[in-house]
Each structure stands twice: as structure tokens, then as C-alpha cells.
Amino acid sequence: MANGGPEIEQLIQLMARLPGLGPRSARRAVLHMIKKKDGLMIPLSRAMERAVEAVTICKVCGNVDTRSPCAICADPRRGESGLLIVVEDVADLWALERAGVGAARYHVLGGVLSPLDGIGPDDLSIDALIARAPEYSEIVLAVNATVEGQTTAHYVTDRLAGSGLKVTRLAHGVPVGGELDYLDEGTLSQALKARTEI
């Protein structure tokens, strides 16, 4: 039990639920916020109250925004490329946006197929993706290179078979700045298979 009363203990327990924070990290974060009450804790509390009221899930793609359709779906220039990028979750969408992907639209699956965890096709937004797909000329499967991610990619590809749509996936291999000696065999093997002409 932490010192300082039940309010502080509850705050620590709630913070510990966040990804990447365990009980110790949560305790340190809470103590830091308490020390910076006026400059951090109060503004954070107000920002969270506003976010609870304003944040919503886009009904079109699954992105998180303050409106639905989100800013990406509402941008008419995004549809001109004919590119629909399929991602596992919103964090992946935001990462691609930070990388400057360009004029594309997205579809958030909400996870990956994982029979061991009880996650099947009905638990993801695959049916909504299949319904949206004919509006685009290319579907890019930007899922993680995990067993579950690749299983999901194969399932989506099978569902889109016969639609006449071009279905692609992100390249896998040597990262920019990567040294071959430090890469695992699977990454090196995939990089060799996906080699391109210079």
C-alpha cells in the first residue's frame, strides 16, 4: 500500500494499467505529477476531461479523432490516390502518418486474428473493410510481421480474392541504418527475397 491516502493509491493503480507502466513507474509518474501539481497535474486533468467529451472513433475508418468522419476521411484529396492502407490499430495509422505516407486513406482492423486469444474474424472490422475495398484501386496490408499479423493478412487476401483489386503488403527486411550482423535470420531471409533492382 502506498503512502499518502486512498486517492493517491487509486491514481497509482490506474496509471499502472497504462501500457509500459508497471507499479513502480506509475508511482514515480504520480509523485512527479503531485510535485508539479499546478504546472502538470491540473492541466493534465483538464485536458483529460476535455478529451473524454470530444474524442470519438471514426465510423468510416476506425481512427481516433474529435469528429466522425475523421480529418483523414473527410479530406477529398485522400481519395484521389485510390490507396487504402489497412493497419492493426490506431497507433500504426499514426506512425504511418508521421512517416509522411501521403495521400492515402486507412482502415483500422482493431487487432489481428489470434485463435489462442479467442479473436476471430467477427471480432475485427474485416467485413467493413471488404465493403469499403471496391472504392479503391489498391489495398495495402500494413500489418506487423508477426504470425498473427501474417495470418490476418492471408485471411484478408483470401476474402478479397476474385475482386480484381490489387492487394499488396509492406516490404519487410533490412531497416534503414541497420547492420546485417545485428539482424535476425528471418529478417535477412525476407530482405533477400524482397530484393529490388538498383
C-alpha positions in Angstrom: 0.0 0.0 0.0 1.4 3.4 -1.0 1.7 6.2 1.5 -0.5 9.3 1.0 -4.0 8.0 1.2 -6.5 6.2 -1.0 -6.8 8.9 -3.7 -3.1 8.6 -4.4 -3.2 4.8 -4.3 -6.1 4.8 -6.8 -4.2 7.1 -9.1 -1.1 4.9 -9.0 -3.3 1.8 -9.7 -4.9 3.5 -12.7 -1.6 4.7 -14.1 -0.2 1.2 -13.7 -2.8 0.0 -16.2 -1.3 2.1 -19.0 1.0 0.2 -21.4 4.6 0.4 -20.5 3.9 1.4 -16.9 4.2 -1.0 -14.1 3.6 -0.2 -10.4 7.0 1.4 -9.9 6.9 3.5 -13.0 3.3 4.5 -12.2 4.3 5.5 -8.6 7.2 7.7 -10.0 4.9 9.3 -12.5 2.2 10.1 -9.9 4.8 11.5 -7.5 6.2 13.7 -10.3 2.7 14.9 -11.1 2.0 15.7 -7.5 5.2 17.7 -7.3 4.3 19.6 -10.4 0.6 19.9 -9.4 0.0 23.4 -10.9 2.1 23.0 -14.0 1.3 19.4 -14.9 -1.4 17.6 -12.9 -4.1 20.3 -13.1 -3.7 20.9 -16.8 -3.5 17.1 -17.5 -6.7 16.6 -15.5 -8.5 19.3 -17.5 -7.1 18.0 -20.9 -8.4 14.5 -20.0 -11.8 15.9 -19.1 -12.0 17.7 -22.5 -10.8 14.5 -24.3 -13.4 12.4 -22.7 -16.1 14.7 -24.1 -14.5 15.3 -27.5 -12.7 12.2 -28.7 -14.6 9.7 -30.8 -13.9 6.8 -33.1 -14.3 7.5 -36.9 -17.3 5.4 -38.2 -15.6 5.1 -41.6 -12.0 4.0 -40.9 -11.7 3.5 -37.1 -9.3 6.3 -36.4 -9.4 8.3 -33.2 -10.3 12.0 -33.7 -12.6 14.7 -32.4 -15.1 14.2 -35.3 -16.5 11.4 -37.4 -15.7 11.1 -40.2 -12.2 11.9 -39.1 -10.0 14.6 -40.7 -8.3 11.9 -43.0 -11.6 10.5 -44.2 -13.1 14.0 -44.7 -10.1 15.1 -46.9 -11.2 14.7 -50.5 -7.6 14.7 -51.7 -7.0 11.5 -49.8 -9.4 9.5 -52.0 -7.7 10.5 -55.3 -4.7 8.1 -54.9 -7.0 5.1 -54.8 -4.9 3.7 -51.9 -6.4 2.1 -48.8 -3.9 1.2 -46.1 -5.0 -1.5 -43.7 -3.5 -1.3 -40.2 -3.9 -3.3 -37.0 -4.6 -0.3 -34.7 -4.7 3.4 -34.5 -1.0 3.6 -33.3 0.0 2.1 -36.6 -2.1 4.6 -38.6 -0.5 7.5 -36.6 3.0 6.0 -37.2 2.4 5.9 -41.0 1.1 9.5 -40.9 4.2 10.6 -39.1 6.3 8.9 -41.8 4.5 11.1 -44.4 2.8 8.3 -46.4 1.0 10.9 -48.4 -2.5 10.9 -50.0 -3.9 7.7 -48.7 -6.9 6.6 -46.6 -6.8 4.0 -43.9 -8.8 1.1 -42.4 -8.2 0.1 -38.7 -8.9 -3.6 -38.1 -8.8 -3.3 -34.4 -6.3 -6.1 -33.8 -5.3 -9.3 -35.5 -6.6 -12.8 -35.8 -5.5 -14.8 -32.8 -7.4 -18.1 -32.1 -5.4 -18.7 -28.9 -6.7 -15.4 -27.5 -10.2 -16.1 -28.9 -10.0 -13.3 -31.5 -11.7 -14.4 -34.8 -12.8 -12.5 -37.9 -16.0 -11.3 -36.3 -14.0 -9.5 -33.6 -12.2 -7.3 -36.2 -13.6 -4.9 -38.7 -12.8 -7.1 -41.7 -16.4 -7.1 -43.0 -16.4 -3.3 -43.1 -13.0 -3.5 -44.9 -14.4 -5.8 -47.5 -17.4 -3.5 -48.0 -15.1 -0.4 -48.5 -12.5 -2.1 -50.7 -14.2 -1.7 -54.1 -13.9 2.1 -53.8 -10.1 1.8 -54.1 -7.6 0.6 -56.7 -5.0 -0.8 -54.2 -5.3 -2.3 -50.8 -2.0 -2.2 -48.8 -1.9 -4.6 -45.9 0.4 -2.8 -43.4 0.2 -5.4 -40.6 3.0 -6.4 -38.3 5.4 -9.2 -39.4 4.1 -11.5 -36.6 2.5 -14.9 -37.0 -0.9 -13.3 -36.1 -0.3 -10.3 -38.4 0.6 -12.5 -41.4 -2.4 -14.8 -40.6 -4.6 -11.8 -40.7 -3.1 -10.6 -44.0 -3.7 -14.0 -45.6 -7.3 -14.1 -44.4 -8.0 -10.6 -45.8 -6.3 -11.5 -49.1 -8.4 -14.6 -49.4 -11.6 -12.6 -48.7 -10.6 -10.1 -51.4 -9.7 -12.8 -53.9 -11.7 -12.5 -57.1 -12.4 -8.8 -56.5 -9.9 -7.7 -59.1 -8.3 -5.4 -56.6 -4.5 -5.1 -56.3 -3.6 -6.3 -52.8 0.0 -5.5 -51.6 1.8 -5.6 -48.3 4.6 -3.6 -46.8 8.1 -4.7 -47.6 10.0 -6.5 -44.9 13.7 -6.6 -44.5 16.8 -4.6 -43.6 15.9 -1.4 -41.7 17.4 1.9 -42.8 20.6 2.3 -40.8 20.6 -1.4 -39.9 23.8 -3.5 -39.8 23.5 -7.0 -41.3 25.4 -8.6 -38.4 22.8 -7.5 -35.9 19.7 -8.7 -37.8 18.0 -12.0 -37.2 17.9 -14.7 -39.9 14.2 -14.2 -40.7 14.7 -10.5 -41.4 17.7 -11.2 -43.6 16.0 -14.0 -45.5 12.9 -11.8 -46.1 15.2 -8.9 -47.2 16.9 -11.2 -49.8 13.6 -12.5 -51.1 12.2 -8.9 -51.5 15.3 -7.5 -53.1 14.8 -4.8 -55.8 16.9 -3.7 -58.8 19.1 -0.6 -58.3 
